[in-house]
């Protein structure tokens, strides 16, 4: 005996409910029990179409509400939308079924429910019992079971009037809960497109959104693509002769019980509307905070009288819908603004350091505006080193982001001037303290306004200069967490460093510098406290969690891919705790922004530069005071002596001429002394000469166009013609102008 024969004999149907999509797959017996109208194809066809509520088609005459005589209940199935099933089950019972099914999917328990099936007129036609069990896991989780009719004698009946009232209350409760849980406008529109209740089933639902003086059709039933017959109404003017436009203009609902009413009131658009096939319409304004957001259209396949109870129901749903759209639209706008603001405050290009591998991440705090005061930066320095900065401004609001932007720009400017790490932080602290608290203006109605002092913000920061050749790191810290070293064996060690108060608290605070050495195979981690304290952890328990992540990572050599993978693992751990991890002692505290930097040496680059550094064979330094201009000649002779075996004599003369020009400019155009450093390195015939002249003046040289008889103004023009490369680097105090010449460079083409 086959199972299908047993089910057919006992009139038991099969029902599979997909938890991910909400779609139901039933056999023909279950369809009959649920009162689903079925339109079947040919005798050999196994496909079945179901015109559920909201469909653009209506049941054809003669469509059956179940399988015909002799149909095989076990071989033919059909798929039903959530709306189709909901329209055939009493609202109260459907709400109970959803609640029971949700609990069963969570606990893996049996679903057993008794439901009343209703017809097109909303009257109860039978009572059925369903029994289902969860099957599968993850995205394939579903409820699978049977549906059978309950005998009339055992079915509980409620009084019709009470039934109707409970149905409406249950619909409002169900709709309110679904709209409250919607997190985006698209989800709100999906809820609006799936509303249905027994005896009052709309055929088409749509939302017209007001955008200035235009109305746009932004949502139709179940969020399907807009049908072709609705294209004429996809966009219209608020002044158009259309019920949706009139509702927006007046703020009053319009009910059109039948086609004659529509034709009489709106003859201009009736020809387009008639082709759609609806026979009853309700247009309700979507008003939130005294502002009309648009209109909600509910259309029916048959004329509707729109009783007082039905109008009250639609009005209440429209109010809830308007509030939900207002809430989600405002939230989406805030997220877009905050995301745009945060993008402008973070580095626009992927940070990179020649000779080092670097990975960086920024993750805003979850919820709210998703904007905060954490930041990182990578700054090329005039000395050839690279500065790495990471910091955290107090707060998680727009003001924190604004202060962060100002502080980041100021700190970058101080670093570009060539100041040491301690000086950069000292100047930044004075800058932040100088911003002061904002003045907030508050006034009472009819009274004068007065300034209300705002809070003073501070910031923690870690500033570090990195040398890719030697691995030397000079670190200055202002109230920020210490850096940590990830060793080759996976061990994570915290490296204590000297530090001072957070920036902005005391302008006179000093920030001592700590020197660390990053060895090949090691990785340095610097981060904000958000990474450490996520999940309510303290500093100690947070570092313990990060150490566990480091130990789980690969022990191979540190390459760019390894750093990126480690950075992803650190960020991922803040969203999904590690296996067996419990919440920290401060689990109820608000989550924080996260910024982190990972830094590792490139061993090949370091080896190559070390070999080049060992090739420095000659170096000379000389100071030329303002009162000793005769030492310019001595500087020329020293440079000539250092280049005694230089292959190209023309280059020697050019180098001596440029040195003389630079020294003369310092003595003539500044009040300070000049300091000369000349280095020659490399192998014979492939050597590099670099000459630097430093002074204490901040005035930078600039190009001029001298006349034929002018005695000055040709210095920069001459350096461009003679030097292989040249430049001006700001220093902490003053500047340095330099030039380089390669021994194997081809002679200049003067033609």
N, C-alpha and C positions, 0 to 999 in steps of 0.2 A: 504494500500500500504506500502510495506516495504522500509526502507531506502536503503537496498542493491539493490533493483530493480531500484530505482531512480538513484543511482550511476552508475549502469550498463547501463541504458538507455542513460544517458548523457555522458558516457565514462569518468567518473571522478574517479580517483584512490585515495587511502588513504595512507598516509605516516606518520610514527612516527619516530622521530629522537631523540635518547637517548643522552643527553648532557654529561653524564659521560663517556660512552664508545665510542661514535661516531658512534655506529651501527644504521642502519636504518631498520625498519620493514615496509614492503609495501605489498599491496595486488597485485594480478596478473595484474590488470589494470594499477596500478602505475608502475609495472615492465615493462609492454609493452611500456608505455609512456617514460620511462627512457632508453629503449633499452637494458634491461638486458637479456642476454641469459639464458633461463630457461630449465632445464631438469627435467621432471615430472616422478613420479613413476606410480604405478598402479592406477586403477580407484578409489579405496577406500582410497588411500594414501593421506594424507594432507601435507606431508613433501615435500619440494622443495629444490634442491641443486643448488647453483649458483657458477660456476667456475669463480671467479673474477680474476683480474690481480694479479700476484704473486702466483696463485694457482699452485700446483704440477700436476694438470690435465688440459687438454684442452677440450673445448666443443666437444662432440661427434657429428659425422655427423647426421644431422637431428634434432639437438637441436633447439628448437623454441625460438624466441625472445619475446614471450608473451604467453598468454593463448590460448589453442586450442578452436575450435568451441564448444559452449555450456558450457564453463567453468564457474563456479560460482565465480564471481569476489569478492563477499563479504565474502566467507568462507575460502579461501586459502590465506595464507600469507607466506612470506619468509623474512629472515634476511640477510642484506647486510653489508659488511664491509665498512669502510670509503673509502678504495681504490677502491672498486667496484663501488661505487656511483661517486667518483671523476673522474674515467676514462670515464664515460658516460656524463659528464657535461663539457661544455666548461670551460677552466681554468679561464678565466676572470670572467665568470658568477659564477663559484664556489667560487672564492675569495670573490666576492660581497655577495654571499649567506651566507658565514661563518661570514663575518663582520656584516651583517644584523641580523643574528640569535644570535650572541653574544650580540648585543645591545638589542634585544628583550628579551633574557633570563634575562638580568640585569634589564630592565625596565618593563617587563611583558607586552610588546606591541605586536602588530600584525606583523608577517613576511609576506611580499608580494614581490615576486621576479619573474622575467621573465628570463628563462634560455634556452640556446640552447643545445639540446641533439645531441651528435655526435656518429657516428658509429665507427667500427673497423679501418676504413681508415682515421678517423679524420674529415670527412666531416659532416656538419650539416644536420641532417635528419628531425628534427622538432624543434619547439619551444614550451615550456610548461610554464604554470604559476602555482606557488605554493603559497598557503595561509595557514599559520600555526600559532597557538597560544601556549604559554607556559602552561604546565599542571604539577601539582605536586610541590614538593619543596625539597631542599637538594639534596641527591644523586638520588632521583627519578625524578628530573626535566627533562622534555622532551618537544619537540615541536610536536604537533599533528595537522594535517590538510589535505588538498586535493591537488591533482595534476590534471591539465586539459590541453589539447592541445590548443595552440593559433592558430587561423586561419592563413593561409599563408599570406593573404593580410595585416594583422595587425602586423606580425612579422618583426622586424627590422633586416636587414641583413648588415653585414660589408663586405668590399671587401676581397676576400680570402687571398691575400698576406698580407694585413694589419691584418687580423684575425690571421694568423700564427705567425707574429711578436709579436702581443700583447699576444698571448698564451705563447710564450717562455718567454717574459718579466714578465708576471704574474706568471709563474712557478718559475722563479728565485727569484722574490720578495717574493712569498709565502714560498719557501724553505728557503731563507735567514732569514725570520722572525721566522720560526719554529726552525731553528738551533740556532738562537741567543737567543731564549727563553729556550732552553734545558739547564738543570742544571746538568746533569750527562751524562756519556758516554752511559748508557743504553737508555736515552731519545734520544740522537743523533742517535743511531743505529735504534731506532724505526722510527725516521723521515726518515733515509736513506732507510728503508725497506718499506716505504709507498709512495715513489715518483711515480707518474704516471701522464701522460698528454695525451689528446686525440690524436690518430694517432701515438703515440710513447709510447706504453705501455709495460714495461718490465714484464717478467714472474717471474724472480727470481733476487733478489738483495742480495748481501752478502759482508761483510767486512772481509778482512784478516789482522790481526794485527801483526806487527813485534815485536817479543820479543827475542832480541839477534840475534841468527842465526836461529831462528825458525819462522814460520808463523802459526798463530792460527786463525781458523775460529770463529770469535767472534759474528757475527751478520748475520742472514738471514732474509728474508722478514717477516716483522711484528713481529720479535723477537719470532717466534715459536720455539719449540725444533728442533734441527738439524735433518732433515730427514735421514733415514737410507742410502739412496743413496749418501749422502754427507759425510758420516763418513770417507771414505778414504782420504778426504781432510781436516779433522778437524785439523790436525797438519802436517806440512811438513817442510823440510829444505829450507832455502833461496836458496840453490844451486839445488833444485829439477827441473826436467824438466816439469814445469807447468807454464802457462802464468802469474799467480799471482806472482810466485817467480821471473820470468824474469822481470816483471814490477818493483818489488822492487829492483832488482839488477841494472837495467839500469835507472830507473826513467822515462821511456817513456811508453806511453799508447800503448796497443795492441788491434787492432780491428780484429775480426774474423767474417766476414759477414755470413759464412755458415759452415756446417759440414765438407766439403772438406778442407776448410782452416785449421780448427782445426786438422783434421786427418793428414794433410800434415806436419804441423809445430810441433805437439806434439803427435807423434804416441804412445809413451809409456803410456800416461794417457788417450788416446782416448777411449779404451774399457770401462773404468769406467765412463767417461763423457757421452758416447753415451746412457747409460742406463737411464740417468737423463731425456733426452727427449728435451733439449733445441736445438735451431737451429741457434742462432746468439749470439755473445758474445762481450762484451767490457770490458777490464781490464784497469783501470786507476790508476796511482800512487796517494797516499795520501801524499802530501808533505806540510810541514809547517816549516817555518824558515830554509829552506834548509835541512831539515831532513825528510827522508822517513819514515812515520809511518806505512805504509802497502799498501794494494791495495783494490780497490773497484771493484766488479764484477757486471755487469749488463747483464743479459741473457734474450733472447727473444724466444718466441715459434715458430717464423718463421724467415727465413733468413732476414737480414737487410743490406741495402746498406751503411749505415753510411755516409750520405752526410756531406758536410762541416758544414752546420748549426747544424746538429745533433751532430757532434763531438764537436763543440764549446759549445753546450749546456751541454753535459756530462762533458767536461773539467771544465766548470765554476762550475757545481754542485760539482764535486770532490774537487775543491779548497775550496769551502765553507765547505764541509764535513770535510776536513783535518783540517781546522782552528778550527772548532767546537770540533773535537775529541781532538786536542792538548790542547785547552782551558779547556775542562772538565776533561781531564786526569790530567793535572797539578793541577787543583783545587782539585780533589779527592785525589791526592798524598799529597798536602799540608794539607788537612783536616785529613788524616790518620796520618801524622807526628805530627800535632799539638794535635790531640786527644791522641796519645800515649804519647807525652810529658806531657800533662796535667794530664793524669792518673798517671804518675810517680811522679807528684808533689803534688798530693792530698793524704790524708790518705788512706792506702790500706785496712784497716779494719774499719768496722762500729764503730764510736766512742761510748763509753759507760762509765758511771761513776757509781760505786756502790752507791746506795742510791739516785740517781737522774735520771730523765728522760731527754734525750737529743735528739734533731733532728738537722740535719745539711744539708745544700744544697750548691752546687756550680754550677753556670750557666755561661758559657762563653758568651762574647758579640756576638751577631748575626753578620754574615758576616765575611769576611776575614779569618784569620787563626784560629779563635775561640780559641785563647790562650791569656792569660793575666797575670796580677800580683796579682789578688785577691787570698787569701788563708785562711784556718782555720786549727786549730790543737787542739788536746786534749792530754795533757801531764800528766802522773802520776808523782807526786812529792815524794821526800824522806820523807817528813813530813806526808804522808798519805793523803794530800789534792790532788786536781786535778787542773791543770792550763788549762784555755781555752784561745786560741789566735785567733784573727781575724785581718787581715790586708790587705792593698792594696798598691802595688808598682805602682808608676807613670808609665803610658803607657799601651798599649794593644798589645805589640809585643813580639817577642821571647826574646829580651833583658830583658824586664820586667819580663818574666817568669823565666829567668836565675837568675836575682837578687833575685826574690822571693824565689827560691830554696835555694840559699846561705843564705839568711836572715832567712828562716825558720829553717834550720839546726843549724845555730848559736844560734838563740833564744831558740831552743829546748835544746841545750847543756848548755846554761846559766841557764835555768830553772832546768835541771836535777842536776846541782851543788848545788841547794838549795837556790839560791839568792831570795831576796824579789822582788815583782813586779817592784818597782822603779829601783832597781839595774839591773834587767833583761833588761828593756828598755834602761837604760843608756848605758850598755855595747853593746846592739844591735845597738844603734845610732852611737857609736864610730866605730863599725864594718862596718856599711854601709858607713859611711863617709870615712873610710879607703880604701874602694874599689876604689873610685875615678872614674873619667870619663874614658871611653875607648878611645884608640887611633885608629883612622880610617886612614888607609893608602891610599892616593890617588896619582896617578902619571899620568902625561901626556905622550903621546907617544914620546919616545926618550929622555925624561927628567928625572931627579932624582925624587924619591918619597919623600914626606914630610908628617909628622904626622899632622893629622887634629884633634883637640880636640873634643871629643864627649860631649853630655850633661850629667850633673850630675843628677842622679835619687834620689828621696826621697820616703819615704813610711809612710803611716799612719798605726797605730796599736793600738789595745786595748788588754791588758794582764790582766787576772783575775784569782785569786786563789779562789777556791770554797771549802767550808767545808760542806759535806753532812749531818753532824750531827746537826750543829747549823744553817745552811743556811747562814753563813757569807761569803760575797764576798769582797775580797780586789782587787780594780780595779785601774790600772794605764793606762793612755791614752796618746797617742802621735798623736795629730791632727786628731783623729778618731771621727766619730759621737758618741754621747752619747748613752748609753744603754737605753732600754725602758722596763717598767713593764706592763705585760698584767694581769690585776686584774681578780678576779673570776667573776665579773659582766660584763666582756667584755670591761671594760675601759682600754685604753692604755695611760700610763703616761711616759713621758720622764724624766729620772733621771739624773740631771746635775752632772757631776763629774769633779774634777780637772784634768788638763792635761798640756802637754807641746807641744813643736814644733814637727812636723813630724820627724821621724827618718832620720838621715843622713844630716840634715841641719846645726846643731850646735852640735858638739860632747860634749860640756860642758853642754848641757841642762839637767835640773833636772825634774823628773817626779813624782809629789806628788801622794800619794795613797789615795783613797777614799774608806771607808768601807760602804757597803750596807748589808742589811739583807733580804734574800729571804724567805718569809713566805709560809707555806703550802697553796696551791690553787693559788699561783702567778706564772707567767711565765716570765722569763727574755729573752728579744730579743736583740741580738747584730748583726749588719750587716754592710756591706760596703755601700758606698754612691750610688752604682749602684741600690740597691733595692729602695732607697728613691727617687732618681732623675730620674728613668725610665719614659719615656714619656715626657721629657722636664720639669719636676717639679723642683722647688726649694726645699730647706730643709723643709720649712714650709708647702708648698702644698703637698710635698711627705709624710711627717708624717701624714698629714690630711687624705691622701688616705689609709695609713696603719691602722690608727685608725678605718676607716670605715670598713676595712676587719676584724679587731679584733671584732668589735661589731656584725658582721654578723655570727661569729663562735659560736659554742656551748658554753653554760654557765655551762656545767657539770664540774666535777673534772678533773684536768689536768692529764691525763694518757699518755702513749706513743702514743696511737692511736690519741689522740687529738693534740699532738704536731706535729705528722707527717701530719695530715690533715691541721693544721694551716700553716705549712711550704709549703705544696703544694698550698694552697690558695694564699700565698704571691707570690710564683713564678709564678703561673698561672695569677695573676693580672698584671704582667709585660708584658705578651703576649697578653692578651685580657683585655682592660680597663673595669672598672666597669660600670654598667648601668648609663647613664647620665653623665659620666665623660668626661670632655673636656681635650684637650691637654694642657700641662703646658706652662708657658711663654717662656721656652727654648726648644720648640719642635723640632727645627732644629739641636739640638746638638747630637753628636754621642752617641749611646747607650754604656753602660758600663757593665763590668763583675758584677756578683752578688755572694756574699757569705753571709751566715747567720747561726746563731746558736740560738736555743731555749733551755732553761734550766728551769727545774722545780724540786722541792723537791719530794722525795718519802716519804709521811707522815708516813707510817708504819716503814720504816727503821729508820727515824729520831727518832720516839718514842722509838724503841728498843735500839738504841745507847744512847739515853738520860737516859734511865733506867740503862743501864750498866755504864754510866759515874757517875751516882749518887752513884754507889756501890764502888767507890774508897774510901777505908778506911784508907790507910796508904801511905805516900809519904815522902821521905827524899832526900835532896840534899846536896852535899858536894864538895868543891873545893880542889884539891891537887896540890900544887905548886911544881915546880922543886926543890926548896930549902927545901921542907918539905916532904921527902920520908916517914918519920915516920907516916904521916897521912894515909898511905895505911892501917896500922893496925886499925886506927880509923874507916875507911870506912868499913872494915870487921866486926868490932863490931857493927856498926850501922845497917848493913844489917842483922846480926844475931838477933839483938834485934827486928827488924821489923818483923822477921819470927819466933817469939818465939812460936807461936801456929800452925806453919805449920805442917801438918800431917806427911809428909815424911822427916825424918831427913837426909837421904842420899841426898835428893834434896837441903837441906839447905847447907850441906857441899859442894855440887857441885857448888851452886850459889856463895858462898864465895870464892871458889877457882877460878872460872872464873872472878869474879870482881878483885881479886888480880892480876891475869894474865893481864887483860886489863889495869889496872892502871900502872903496872910495865912497860908494853910495851910503854905507853905514855911517862913515865919519861926517859926511856932508849933510845928510838928511835926518839924522837922529842925534840925540844927546848922549847916547850910551856907547859902550865899548863893543868891539866885534870879537867873536871867537871862531877860529878856523879849525875844522877837522877834515883831513884828507886821507883817504884809504885807497889802496891799490891791491886787488886780490885776483887770484886765478893763475893759470899757467901762461908762460910766455907766448905772445902773439894772440892770446885770447883773454887778456886781462880786462878788468872793469875798474875804472877810476871814478870815485865819488868824492865830491868836494862840497862841504857844507859851511855856510857862514851864518852864525846866529847873532841876534842882538835883542835888546830888551824893549824895542819899540813895537807897538801894535799896528803902526801904519804899514799897509801893504803896498808894494810897488804896483804901478799901473802903467799900461801902455800909453805912449804919447806919439804924436806925429810931428817931429821936429822939422823946421825949415832947413834950407840948404846951408845957411850960415850959422845955425844954432850950434852951441858948444855942448849941449847935453840932450838927453831924451832918447838916446839910441841904445841904452843898455839892454832892455828886454828884446829889442829887435836883433841885436847881435847874438844874444844867447840862443834865440830860436834858430839862427843860422848855423852856429858853431857846435852846440851841445847835442848829444844823442838824445838826452831827456833832461828836463829841468822842472822846477816847481817851487812853490812857497807853502810851507807848512806852519800853521799857527802853533805856538807853544803855550804852556801855562803862563809864562811871562815873556811876551815878545813873539818872535817868529824866527824861522830858519829858511833861507833860500839856498837851493842846492842845484847841482848839475851832475850828470853822468856821461862818461864817454867810454865806448868799447874799442879796444885796440884793433880788433879785426873789422871794424866798421868801414864801409867803402868811403872814399873821399867825397865831399859834397859836390853836387853838380851846379856850377855857377852859371851855366848857359841859360 
